[in-house]
Amino acid sequence: MSVLTKIRNTMERSSSPDYRSENDGMRSYLKSDFFRSMPFWLPPTLLMGLFVYGGILWNFVLSLTDFSGVVRPEYSVSNFDFEMYFRMLEDPSFWSAARNTIVLLVVFTLVCLVVGLCLAIIVDNLLKGQGVFRTVFLLPFALSFVVTGVFWQWMYNPEMGTINTLFDIVGMGFLGQDWLGDPALRLWSVMFALMWQFGGYAMIIYLASLRTIPQEHYEAAKVDGAGFFKMYWKVIIPQLSSASVSIAVVLMVFSLKAFSWLYVVFGSNPGPAADILGVMMYREAFAANQWAYGAALGTVLFVTTVVILAPYLRYQYKRGEL
Amino acid sequence: MSDQDSEPDLSRRHYITLAGSAGALSVAGCTGNGGSGDDGSSGDDGSSGDDGSGGDDGSGTTTLELQHWWTDGGGAVGMEALQEGFQEKHPDIEINDNPVAGGGGTNLQAVIRNRVLEGNPPSTWQDWPGANLSDYVEAGVLKDIGYIFEGDMEENYRDGPLLSARAGNEDNPYVAVPLNIHRVNNLFWDISSVEEAGVDMGSISDPNEYVEVLAQIDDQIETPALSLSMAAPWTVLQLWSSNLIGLYDAQTYQDFRAGEDITSEVEAALEVTADQFEYVTPDAGSVGSDAARLKLPEGNGVMLMEGDWAAGNLFAADGYEYDEHWQHMPYPGTDGVYNINTDGFPYPQPNPTPDATDKWMQWVGSAEAQRVFCDPKGAIPCRTDVDLSEFSPLMQEQFEDFQSDTGVLTLAHGDGVSPQQGTSLKNAMSRFMDNRNVEATAGALMDAMTL
């Protein structure tokens, strides 16, 4: 096709109604909220994409190599394989860490929800000193894992720790245990300490939700003859489902991040009784120089987090809150 | 309100969708760049930039960058003395002392690996020589420094530290200069408790007899017989490896290191170790190694199986004197074997200050440097010609043993195992501490040595 023909065709097309309508579309696009708001949302989105999700993707790519931390891996598709993931399946340390991670996730979250709810109901019904108790219960949440790790290490010491000493004082010394040393108790001791730290957080969110429930609901339940427990069980607690979901998600994510607590207390090897995927990932990458294996464990941890968050995000999306 | 009047051409959800698409695009961009940028060797530009600033450029002062984790205790005092001695000999070389504390060296090792990966290592760094350096040797990032060992050093270093200098394998070139040696297979005890229990320490000749003695102490006095930190697996790995040598010999230990199938020997040592667990202090699972060592002067423990760095804690305890309140001997059955844990300095390449690093390595390998460092550190020198007149009697005894003993490289620290092997051994021992499963642990320990 000659150049002249091309120009003639272009001129004909520009005078056609379709072309004018295309131009109008472009103009309205440039005037749209989407285009005009672009300077505000596009840069952070690109930065997030690059530094957060880019890092996650890179971590996955790393897990397909045999990177050991000293020589750069070859990033060619022909060298990629899932060897690290197959190795994981045969590694007893992975299975004990995965089991503990799931137990921690489920039990810690459920216990925190129950404790938080009970505390919230008690504090909500206090006539005096609500502020003081709110602060007392919430304070541990403000402390870092490092502080609470050291704190509980002392508390749990079987010879001079507060817990066993208290048992001795009340004449129940037989209940004293080697809380962190006994493999049968280790994970439960960890969970109890984490519950102590996060129970206050659950309480404060529940308390805020309880305050939004109109007084009429309590009064109506009482008029209908409901007692204290029945009123909460049938009328009030069902209205806290949204808060429960939010708290549960936050607690589950915190449980996956219990690395700092465990690292402070046990170092990089808490033993199969309390090992979790986060600690194992650190150990493999930083102590064993198995960076690709560590990256594979990181990917599994990330997928676990997504699996936990996805139903919540979908729930929020369906409710139009996202 | 105004926001309702404006054209609702895009909902919030559309924004999320579009933002998600943009994010995905940026991720795609990231991976594209990552792929091309990372595989090119030209990416190592950091090294050249740094080389120039502190390097041996022939003009003015050279700055030698040292990284280490000796930031407190005897290690810090020894390091200071080592640097002072170097600067007296080489006033034209400045030292950039750049320590990374914590994690028993893990933090420093993470920093070093990153710097080596970027082609920007320090002049040298503190590390455990031996097989711990095998990854670096395989990657070709450590220099052959045979020229430093020729003559004086090769003549005065014993075989064990020379093997550590070759990253634990005789086929490797010399890549590091070991500075000091700790012995792993030691037994410390509280004299008064042992006498009270009626135990004759000189009569214990192997780990089985040692278990009987632990039982006797447990039976006779209230103080727990064995102080052992079981909060981390490395202390138990030390104990088990000492039991292996004590029950058999140095050759069996070497066979294990070489990956040979010695199932029955490994299982026997595990069974003895499990027997010893019965006599540990009640808080063994909760206390760290420092606290476990201090149980002797506190009167809360009778025996301690530990590396000779533990002597530092005992010497530091007020009113607790060597040979009066506490004593020491090689772990039962291991007399004649020196289980070696060394510290030293590897020589990275490319090196930002090759001439200054050569001088540092020669200094570290000298008798004078090892004298000024090892005394405060509580270790013995790697050289056999060091003047030990100012060292503690304990270290003098250790040094005497070292001259004649068979040296074997430790499994619990780094001289005798690669980082991957070491972590797998500790994983296996960690499981053993929880489940006491001898058969499964023996398999896991031997599998670890084939990695």
Interface residues (C-beta under 8 A of the other chain):
Chain A: S32 D33 F34 W41 L42 T45 L46 L47 M48 G49 L50 Y53 G54 L57 W58 V61 S68 G69 V70 V71 R72 E74 Y75 S76 P92 S93 S96 Q153 Y156 N157 P158 E159 D178 W179 L180 G181 D182 P183 F266 G267 S268 N269 G271 P272 A273 R283 E284 F286 A287 A288 N289 Q290 Y317 L322
Chain B: S6 E7 D9 L10 R13 H14 Y15 I16 L18 A19 A22 G23 A24 L25 S26 V27 G29 C30 T31 G34 G35 D38 D39 G43 T106 Q109 A110 R113 V116 L117 D135 Y136 E138 A139 V141 M230 A231 A232 P233 T281 P282 D283 A284 G285 S286 V287 N300 S418 P419 Q420 G422 T423 S424 K426 N427 S430 R431 M433 D434 N435 A444
